[in-house]
Amino acid sequence: MKHYEVEILDAKTREKLCFLDKVEPQATIAEIKNLFTKSHPQWYPARQSLRLDPKGKSLKDEDVLQKLPVGTTATLYFRDLGAQISWVTVFLTEYAGPLFIYLLFYFRVPFIYGHRYDFTSSRHTVVHLACICHSFHYVKRLLETLFVHRFSHGTMPLRNIFKNCTYYWGFAAWMAYYINHPLYTPPTYGAQQVKLALAIFVICQLGNFSIHMALRDLRPAGSKTRKIPYPTKNPFTWLFLLVSCPNYTYEVGSWIGFAIMTQCLPVALFSLVGFTQMTIWAKGKHRSYLKEFRDYPPLRMPIIPFLL
């Protein structure tokens, strides 16, 4: 059996970082990363990006050496992805923050609204309902992170946790300040507006959870298998007939419902920013589906049926 020689160069400087002799043809990129780490312990596998071209795409961990377009002497280019942190840690941190921060404003802890309002309670039912909805949303996200989501990548750059937390924690404080303010006034159309908004919120939360469960069932535990998601017997998953990422559609719908319920400008802005970001993600996933699966349903749009 012929063996491979693998030369690893720095993608920026072209400096030779490592030379691996007698590498098995069946060796995966993940195994090569582990061998590389032995000579450079500061670059653990999660922060390594190995590629065939200095400016090319990163090779997947499951790629097999003999199936790559290389000779028996393979040259790979290394790029440092920076310090990494697990997706689970990032999600738990960015979701626990808003849950805790919102409750500080809801209970009107000292130094927020002035001494006379310390630990007082709003007389408006919608304020209490909004707190229940907001708390439910983030408790749901925390539980899904722990028990539902299966991540294709184990880590993300450490810097992301600061960016993500600034976004989620900042918006949570901003919207909570106004919704729980002693001078807050209920929505223009009163109880009817609140009831309609609550119905939208609940339906979209159920839909979002249903999609997450459907996506979870597509990927066996511990695998990175990708399949085309299709509707199940659960009616909430039927949105898969029209969009590639119905979880984002339902997520945006939830925040639109919350914005209608509270009639609060910061909530509307949070919904708009979230929709913009989720549209970018949805378009990316939609493109990858089209590229990977030739039989991908042509009727589907990324996030909004027939439009976007």
N, C-alpha and C positions, 0 to 999 in steps of 0.2 A: 504494500500500500504506500503510495507516495504521500509525503508530508509537505506541508506548506511552510514557507518562511514569511513572517509578517513583520513589516517595518512600519512603525507608527511615528509620524512626523507632526510637528506643531503646525496647525492650519494657517497661522499668521506668519511665523518666521521660517517655516520649513526646516527647523532644527530637528534632528533625529532624537526622539525621546526614548524609544525602546525598540529592541529587535528580538522577536520571538522565533525561536528555532523549533523545528519538528512539531508544528501545530497540526492536529488531526484535521482531515478534510471535513469531518462532520461537526467541527467546533462551531458554536454559535457566537454571535457578537457578544452576547452576555458573558460567555466563557473567556473570550479574548479580553474583555474589560476587566475581569477578575485577574487574569494573568498580568495585565498592565498595572493594576493596583499594587501588585507585589513589588514592583520596582519603583512605583510612585504612590506611596500610601496616602499622600495628601489629596489625591484625586480618586476618591472612592467611586464605584461604578455609577451611582446615580447622578454624579456631576460630570460624567464623561459623555461627549458626543463624538462618535466615530463616523467618518464619512469617506466615500471614495474620491471625492473632489473637495478641495479646500472650501469652496463656496456651495457645495452641494447639500442635499438633504441628509439628515442623520439616518444612519442605518438602524433598523429595528433590532432589539435584543434577540429576537427569535430567528433573524436571518442566519443562514448557514454559509460558512466560508466557501465551500466548493460550488455553491450555486450563485455566487457573486461573479460579475464579469472581471475576474482578476486571474493572473497567471499563478504559477506555483510560488512566486515571490510576490506577495500582495503588499501594496502600499496603502495604508489608511491614514487619514488626517484627523488629528485630535483637536477638539475645542472644549475649553472648560466652561461648563454651564453655570458655575458659581455654586455657592453653598445652597444645599437643598433642604427642603422640609416636606414632611408627608402631607398629602392632600387632606387626610382625615384631620390632622392637627390644625391646618389652615381653616377648614370648614367649621370645625368645632369652635375655634377662636372667633371667627368672623360672625358666627351665628349666635353664640352665647352673649357677645357684647351687646347687640341691639336688645335682646331679651331683658338683660339686666338694666341697661341704660333707660329704656322706656319706663320700666317700673319705678325708677328713681323719680321721674317726673310725675308719674301717675300718683304715687304716694306723697308727692310734694315734700320731699325731704328738705331740711333747712338749706338756706343760701341759694335757692332757685327762684322762688317767687316773692320772697320777703317774709319776715318773721310772722306776720299776722296770718299767713296762709300755711304755715308749717303743719304737715300731716292732716290737712283738711281734705275733704272729699267733694268732688263736683256734684252738683244737683242735676246734671243732665245725663239721662240714660245712655245717650250715644257715646259719651266719654268712657263709660264703663264697658260698653259693648266693643268700642274700638280697642281698648286694652286687652279684652279677651281675644279678639281676632288677631291682634298683633302678636300676643304671646303664643297663641295656638300656632300661628304660622312658623315662628322660630323654634318652638318645641318640636314641631313636625320636621323641620329641616334638620335639627340635631339628631332626632331619632332615625331619620332616613340616612344620614351620614354614617351612623353607627351600625345600622342593621339592614339597609336596603341597597345603597349605592355600591357598585363594583367599579373600581377605577382602573382604566387601561394603563395609566401611568401612576407609579407609586409616589412620586414626589413632584414638587414644583420649586422654582427659585425662592430662596428665603425672602428676598425683597418683596415678593408678591403679598406676603402676609401684612406688611405695613400698608401697602396700597389698598388692599381689599378691606382691611379693618378701618382705614380712614374713610372709605366710601360708606360701608355699612353702619359703622358706629356714628359717623358724622350725621348722616341722614336720619338715623334713629333719634338722635338727640334733637335735631332741628324740628322734625315733625312732632315729637313728643312734647316739646316745649309749648307749641301752639295748641295742640289738641287738649292738653291738660291744664292750660292756662286758666286762672280764675275768671278772666274776661272772655273766655271762649264762648261763642254763640253757636247753637245747633244749626243744621242745614236749613236752607231756605224753605224746602217743602216738608219739613218736619218728619214725622214717623213714617210716612209713605216712602219718602226718599231713602230713609235709613233701612227700611224693610227690603226695598228693591236692591239696594247696595249689598245688604247682608246676603241675600239670595245669590247674587252674582259671586260674592266672595266665597261662599260655602261650596257652590257648584264648581268653581274653578279650583279650589283647594282639593276637592275630591278628584277632579279630573287630573290635576297635577300628580297626585299620589298614585292614581291608577296607571298613568303613563310610566312613572318611575318603577312601579312593580312590573309592568310589561317589559321594560327595558332590562330590568334585573333578570327576568326569566330567560332573556335571549342569550345571556352570557353566563356559562357555567362558572362556579366559584374557582378562582385561581387561573382562569384562562383569559386570553385577549381576543377571543373569537368575535368576529363582527358578522352580523346577519342583518338582512332587511327587516325592520320592524313592521309588523302587520297588526290590524285590529284583532282583538280577541272577543270573547262573548261579553265582556264588560263594555257597555255602551259608551263610557267615557273614552275608550280607546279608539272609537270609530273615527275620531279626528285624524287618525293616521291615514285615512283615505285621501285626505286633502293637503296635509302638511307633513314635513319631515320631522319637525321638532315640536309636537303638540305640548310637550311639557313647558316650553317657553310661552306658547300661546296661552295656556292656562295660568302661568305665573303672571304674565302681564295682565290678564283678566282679573286676577285676584287683587292686584294693586289698583286697577281702575275702580273695582268695587269699593276698595278701602278709601280711595280718593273721593268717590261720590258720597260715601257714608259720612266722612268727616268734613267734607267740603273745605279741605285744607290745602293751600298752595304748595307747601313743601312736599306733601304726599304726591301731588300731581307731577311735580318736577322729578321726584324719585321714580315715579312710574315712567316718565318720558326718558330719563337717562337709562333706566333698566331696559326699556323697550329697545332703545338704540343699541345697547351692548348685546342684548340677546338676539337682535336681528343679525348682527355681525357674526355671532357664534352660529346661528341657524344657517346662514348662507354658507359658512365654511363647512358645516356638517353635510348640508345638502350637496355641495360640490363633491365632497369626498364620497358620498353615497353614489352619485352619478358616475364618478370615475371608477369606483370599485365594482359596482354591480351593473352589468349591461341590461338586465331585465328590471331595473328600478322603475317603479310606477311613474309614468310620465305626467300624470295629473297633479302630482304633489308640488306644492310651493314650500319654501323654507319655513315660514312662520304664520302667515295670514292667507287663508284659502283664496285662491284665484288672483291674489294681488301681489304678495311679497314673500 
